[in-house]
Amino acid sequence: MPLIDPVTMSSSITKGAVAQAQAASKRKDVSLSTLQPVQVRQTAVAQTARHAFPALVAAVFLFQFSSLVADPVTAMRNSLPVVAALQIAYALLCLPVAGAPAPKPARKARPGEKKKPSEGSVGQNGFVTALLSLLLAVLVAPFFHVAMILFGAPFLTHGAQTFLCALHLAILGVFPLFYAHGVDATAWAAVAGFQAPLDETFGGLVGALVGAWLGAVPIPLDWDREWQKWPVTILCGIYGGYLLGRGLGGTLLFGKKF
């Protein structure tokens, strides 16, 4: 029986493991580089809705701002279903559902040929995906809650305010991403690593996160204003950052990466 050199065998195993790790890393890099930005539907309804919904979201926030300052918990709780409904309608009308094939160029129907459902039609799959995406976004909210505490939110008090603020952040920033990408691991790895191309969905999340961070700046300032209490300015930053990031991601910065 021939003798086996342990050093040679160990070296071969190490080289094989390194080669496998390099191949896996290369496959991951290729997958991340091929991730495409989310294209808004090209129908007339979708193109109109993509501009109308940000205005409606901003109007809802401005309308309840005085109530938010007076009673943050009640205001955030009452406005949450409205914001969720607007986000669901936006997804159904404007965004491609997760797993849907890329839209093909429209062609004219031949005489006597039945017209197929258009790209802008919303099927049962879209409604189911929207509800599941909303559920997943709600499940992400506790993680945002913990992150806010780690970044300085009150720990022993204001629990309801912080959690409702986290819910608004999740529904605004995460829900559209779940609707467009589902639970695809490659897409979420790119999102988590800020390697995804900018579009309306990812740009909205980035804007909301940056806005939440900047929204904390006025809180410690000695201005003695009622609107400086937690989490009014945070929510202002979330909504302002979301609308700005969504607008830039869908236009000037579309397809660009960090």
KERO-214347 format. One line per 4 residues: their letters; for each residue x, y, z of C-alpha. Coordinates in steps of 0.05 Angstrom, whole numbers, always signed. Layout:
N
a) X Y Z; ... $
END
This chain:
258
mpli) +0 +0 +0; +32 +67 -21; +45 +118 +33; +9 +184 +31 $
dpvt) +47 +247 +50; +3 +285 +100; +34 +351 +80; +18 +340 +6 $
msss) -52 +317 +22; -65 +377 +67; -38 +424 +14; -84 +393 -38 $
itkg) -145 +400 +7; -127 +472 +23; -119 +490 -51; -185 +457 -67 $
avaq) -221 +495 -13; -190 +561 -35; -209 +547 -108; -281 +532 -87 $
aqaa) -285 +595 -45; -258 +637 -103; -307 +606 -151; -365 +619 -103 $
skrk) -342 +691 -93; -337 +701 -169; -407 +673 -179; -434 +720 -125 $
dvsl) -399 +780 -157; -428 +762 -225; -498 +755 -195; -493 +823 -161 $
stlq) -467 +856 -224; -524 +829 -266; -578 +854 -219; -620 +904 -259 $
pvqv) -656 +966 -232; -731 +960 -224; -766 +990 -284; -832 +1025 -272 $
rqta) -887 +999 -318; -891 +1038 -383; -967 +1044 -386; -999 +1112 -385 $
vaqt) -1034 +1096 -319; -968 +1075 -286; -930 +1136 -310; -984 +1182 -284 $
arha) -989 +1144 -218; -914 +1145 -205; -918 +1221 -200; -985 +1225 -165 $
fpal) -970 +1178 -107; -910 +1217 -78; -954 +1279 -77; -1009 +1240 -41 $
vaav) -960 +1212 +10; -932 +1281 +23; -1003 +1309 +29; -1022 +1256 +81 $
flfq) -960 +1272 +122; -970 +1348 +119; -1044 +1341 +135; -1031 +1304 +200 $
fssl) -968 +1341 +220; -1002 +1384 +274; -1034 +1321 +303; -966 +1287 +301 $
vadp) -935 +1342 +343; -993 +1341 +393; -1001 +1265 +399; -948 +1225 +359 $
vtam) -976 +1156 +376; -1047 +1170 +354; -1026 +1208 +292; -977 +1154 +269 $
rnsl) -1027 +1098 +284; -1083 +1133 +246; -1042 +1150 +185; -1008 +1082 +179 $
pvva) -1067 +1047 +143; -1072 +1105 +93; -998 +1103 +77; -1000 +1027 +71 $
alqi) -1059 +1031 +23; -1023 +1083 -20; -960 +1040 -22; -1001 +978 -43 $
ayal) -1036 +1017 -98; -969 +1045 -121; -939 +975 -125; -998 +945 -161 $
lclp) -1002 +1001 -213; -929 +1019 -223; -881 +962 -204; -869 +895 -236 $
vaga) -888 +838 -190; -831 +794 -164; -815 +737 -211; -852 +767 -270 $
papk) -816 +761 -338; -788 +824 -369; -841 +861 -410; -839 +848 -484 $
park) -850 +904 -535; -923 +911 -551; -946 +892 -621; -1010 +907 -658 $
arpg) -1062 +852 -657; -1079 +820 -723; -1150 +823 -750; -1192 +773 -712 $
ekkk) -1138 +760 -660; -1159 +767 -588; -1121 +819 -549; -1078 +791 -492 $
pseg) -1077 +824 -424; -1031 +884 -424; -970 +893 -382; -1007 +942 -338 $
svgq) -1062 +894 -318; -1060 +871 -246; -1075 +798 -234; -1089 +757 -172 $
ngfv) -1014 +745 -166; -1002 +819 -157; -1052 +825 -100; -1025 +764 -64 $
tall) -953 +789 -72; -973 +857 -45; -1005 +827 +17; -945 +782 +29 $
slll) -897 +840 +18; -936 +881 +69; -931 +825 +119; -856 +818 +108 $
avlv) -847 +893 +116; -884 +891 +182; -838 +834 +205; -777 +877 +189 $
apff) -803 +934 +233; -777 +904 +299; -707 +903 +269; -713 +977 +252 $
hvam) -739 +988 +323; -677 +956 +352; -632 +995 +304; -664 +1060 +327 $
ilfg) -651 +1043 +399; -578 +1028 +383; -573 +1095 +349; -599 +1132 +410 $
apfl) -675 +1124 +414; -705 +1121 +484; -699 +1050 +510; -743 +1049 +573 $
thga) -794 +1100 +549; -829 +1120 +484; -833 +1047 +461; -898 +1057 +423 $
qtfl) -871 +1119 +388; -808 +1084 +366; -843 +1021 +341; -895 +1061 +301 $
calh) -839 +1102 +271; -804 +1037 +252; -868 +1012 +220; -873 +1075 +177 $
lail) -801 +1066 +156; -812 +993 +137; -876 +1005 +97; -845 +1064 +60 $
gvfp) -776 +1036 +47; -779 +960 +49; -848 +942 +23; -835 +963 -50 $
lfya) -770 +922 -50; -806 +860 -26; -859 +870 -79; -808 +878 -136 $
hgvd) -755 +828 -112; -792 +779 -68; -744 +741 -23; -690 +732 -76 $
ataw) -625 +723 -36; -581 +756 -89; -624 +818 -93; -627 +826 -18 $
aava) -552 +815 -11; -542 +872 -60; -592 +916 -22; -561 +901 +46 $
gfqa) -491 +915 +19; -514 +979 -17; -491 +947 -83; -559 +947 -116 $
plde) -571 +996 -174; -612 +1056 -155; -685 +1059 -176; -749 +1083 -144 $
tfgg) -752 +1024 -95; -679 +1023 -72; -672 +1098 -76; -733 +1106 -30 $
lvga) -702 +1060 +22; -635 +1095 +21; -668 +1163 +25; -712 +1141 +84 $
lvga) -652 +1114 +122; -610 +1176 +111; -669 +1220 +127; -682 +1183 +193 $
wlga) -609 +1194 +212; -610 +1268 +195; -677 +1276 +228; -644 +1264 +296 $
vpip) -601 +1327 +289; -653 +1379 +314; -674 +1338 +376; -617 +1357 +423 $
ldwd) -615 +1431 +401; -637 +1479 +455; -695 +1510 +417; -751 +1488 +463 $
rewq) -799 +1473 +406; -855 +1424 +413; -839 +1390 +346; -769 +1372 +373 $
kwpv) -797 +1315 +415; -786 +1243 +397; -799 +1220 +342; -829 +1278 +303 $
tilc) -765 +1300 +268; -745 +1228 +255; -810 +1216 +219; -802 +1281 +181 $
giyg) -734 +1257 +157; -761 +1189 +138; -817 +1218 +94; -774 +1273 +65 $
gyll) -716 +1227 +51; -761 +1173 +22; -794 +1221 -27; -728 +1252 -48 $
grgl) -691 +1186 -55; -749 +1155 -93; -752 +1214 -141; -677 +1216 -154 $
ggtl) -671 +1140 -158; -724 +1138 -212; -696 +1195 -253; -627 +1227 -248 $
lfgk) -593 +1170 -210; -629 +1112 -243; -584 +1051 -252; -525 +1083 -216 $
kf) -490 +1048 -158; -453 +1070 -96 $
END
